[in-house]
Amino acid sequence: MTNVVSDRMEDFYRDLEGKKMDALWRVRVPGQSGSEPSAPYPPAHWSWSDIRPFMTRAGVLVAPGPDSERRVVQLIHPALGAVHSASHSLTANVQMVLPGEVAPAHRHTIAAIRFIIEGESAVTIVDGEPVEMRPGDLVLTPAWHWHGHENHSNGPTLWMDSLDRPLTVALRQSRFEQYPKGAQPLVRTPGDSSARFGTGLLRPASAKESAISPILSYPWMETEPALQRLADVNAIDPFDDVAFDYTNPLTGGHVLPTIGCRIQMLRP
């Protein structure tokens, strides 16, 4: 009798699958199984000693422009398949702009952050404001903001790009637009957003709330001393040691609606 029931169940499942259906009781839904929680995929690690030589090779082979758009090496988690990204909701990429190069301006509904790794005197122009890029700086490119990159130094500038592309694509909200012919005009001076909003003191006329941080750059020259001050007063976390969140000064919340950023220092 057991074999007969089993065969009938197999026929049932097969017929469901033939009509592009399935039975919910066959699927283990995370958080509903009653078992201990587990990560959906294992951790992955990319070594800078591997990444940097690839960037050097890309500098010889690829130039930013109409064909390649950006010189970017993507970090791909092997367990994520078609997502083709470092995690299921965020990318982790490394971009390089060589001396004298200009990466043409564009905009997209995908939000981006950039954590600068190497180089000096490069800028990202975000909606007409030139934002300087120095090692350790966090630079924001909110969704649907024009942005392009220029390197006026004598050496390459590299940074880590993290975008909410997997999430935006999954929600079918990905849109892209190339900037019209010609360079993006400068409409603000360097440091404009930081001067207006970076002190934590806002003029009443500027108090309108927005889910997007009005600060485009969080400089390392301010971040590193802040970390040290936390360590000096022993304001530490038992698991993360010295850490704090980058915040939107208008709300106290995350810097972007879909991306939160945190800086962490592990002492000896």
N, C-alpha and C positions, 0 to 999 in steps of 0.2 A: 504494500500500500504506500509506503514511504517513497519508493522509487517512482510510483505512478504520479504522486503529488509533485515530486521533484521535476519530473518530465513536463508536467503541465505548467509549472512555474517557469521553466526554461523556455517553453513555447510562448508563454505570456510575455516574458522579457524580450524575446526575439521579435515578437509581433509589435511590441512597443517601439523598439529600436528601428524597425522597418518603417515606422511612421514618424520618426524623429522625436520620440518621446522616451521617458524613463520613469522609474518608480523612485519616489523620494526616499523610501526606507532603505534603498540600496546605497545611498550616498551618505558619506560621513560629513556632516556640516560642522565646521569649526565652531566650538563654543556650545554645541548642543549634544555632544557625544557623552558628556559626563566624565571623560578621561582628563588627565593632566594636560594643560595647554602645551603646545609645542610650536616651534617656529615653522612657518610655511615653507621655508627653504633654508639651506645651511648658509653660514657666513661665507664671504668671499674676500680675498685679499689681493691687492695689486701693488707691486713693489715699484717705488720711484726709480730704482736702479734698472728696471725694465722699461718703464714709461719714458724716461728722459731720452734714451737713445732712439726710440721710435719717433719722438718729436723732432730730434735732429735730422733724421732721415726724411720726415715729412717736410721739413723746412727746405730741403733740396728738391723734393719732387712736386710739391704742391704750393700754389700761390692763391691767396684769397681773391675772389673775383667772381664773375658771372658763372664760371663752370663749377668751382668748388665751394663758393660762398664763404666758408670758414675753414681754417686749418685746425681740425679737431680730431682727436683720437678718443673713441668711446670705450668706456670700461663696461664690459658685457658679462653679466652673471650667467654662468653656464646652466643654471637650473631654471631660468625664466623663459627659455624658448623664444616664441614669437614676440615677446615684449621687447627684446633686444635692448636691455637696459641694465643698470646696476641694481635696481630694486624695482618692485612692482609699481611704485608710484613716482620715483625720482630717478633722473639720470645722474651719472657721474662721468664727466668728460674732462679732457685737458686740451686747452686751446693755446696756440702760440701765434704771436704777431712779430714779425722780424723788423729790424730797423728800417725806417722809411716806408713801411707798408701801411695801407689803409684797407681795413675790412669794411666793405660797403654797408651802408645803413639799411636796415629792414625792421619790421615789427611783426609780432605774432601774438596770438592769444595765450601762448605758453609763457609762464613766468620763469625768470632766471635769476640766480645769484652767482656771483663770481668771487672766489677766494684767491687772492693774488699770491703766487708762489715765488716768482723770480722776475727781476727786471725793474727798470726805473723809467720815468718820463713818458709812459704811455697813458693814453686817456681813452675812456669810453664816453662817447657823446650820447647822452640820454635826453631825448626831447629837447635838444638844443643847449643842454648844459654839459660842458666838458668836466668829466669826473676823473681825477688823477688816480692812477693805479700803482700802488707800492706793495711790496711783499707784506703779507699779513692783513691787508685791507679787505674788508667785505664790501662788495659793490652790488647794488640791486638794479635789476632791469625788470620793472613791473610789466605785467601783461599789456600788450597793445601800446607800448611806448617805443618810439623810434630809437634805434641804437646802432652805432657803428664804432669801430675801434681804430685808433691811430697810434703808431709807435714813432716817436720823435727822438729816440735815444740811439746809442751806438751798439746796443745789444738786444737780444730777444726778450720779449715779455711773455711769461706763461702764467696761466691761472687755471683753477679748477672751475668748470661750469657745472652747475646743478640745476636742472630744469624739471618742471612738473609735467613733462611731455607725456609719460605713460598715462597719468591721470586725465589730462586734457584730451588725449586721443581716445581713451576709453569712454569719455563722456561725449564724444563726437563734437567737440567744441574747438578743434584745432583749425586756425586760420593763419595765413601768412600773406604779407604784402611787402614787396620790394620798394625802397624809397625811390621817388622819381629821379630822373637823371640829374646829376649834380650832387655836390656835397651837402650834407645836412647843415643848415645855417646855425650859427651860435646865437642864441637869444638870451642867454644868461652867462654871467661870469663864473669862473671856477670857484667852487665852494659856496655857491649861492644857497643850495638847500641846507647845507650844514650850518651856515651863518643864520639862517632863518629858524631852524628847528633843532640844531644839534646841542643846544645848551640845556634843554629841558624847560626853558622859560619861553612861553609863547605870548605874542601879542593877542589881545582879545579877538581881533579881526581874523586871526589865523587859527582859531580854536575849532573850526569845522572838522568833525571826525571823518576819517577815511580808513578803510581796511588796509590800504596800502600806505606804508611808511613814506612820509615826505622826504626823509633823509635818504640820499642815494648812495652815500659812502660812510662806512664806519671804519675810520683809520686805525691801523695797528699802533700808531704812536700814541693813541688814546686807550686802545684796548689792553695792551700789555701792562701799562702801569695800573690799570683798574684791576687786572688779575692779581698783580703783586700786592695791591692794597688789601684785597680780600684775604690773601694768604697771610699778610702781616697781622691782621686782626683775628686770624684763626676762624674766618667765616667759611668753613669747609663743609663738604658733604661726605658722609662716610663711604659712599660708593663712587662718586664722581670727583672727589677731591675739590679742586678750585674750579668753579664753573659759573657762568651766568648766561642769560638769554639776551640776544639782541632784540630790541623792542621798537615798536611804533610809538613815537612820543605823543601822538594824538590819542591813543587808546590804551597804551600799556600792554597791548597784545603783540602777536607775532608780526614780523616785518612785512609779510605778504599773506594774502588770504589762504594760500595753499602750501606755503613753505615757512617753517619756523627755523631759526638759526641759533645755534648755541656755540659758545667758545669754552674750551675746557683745558685746564693745565694740570698735568700730573707731576707732582714734585718728586724728587729722588726718594 
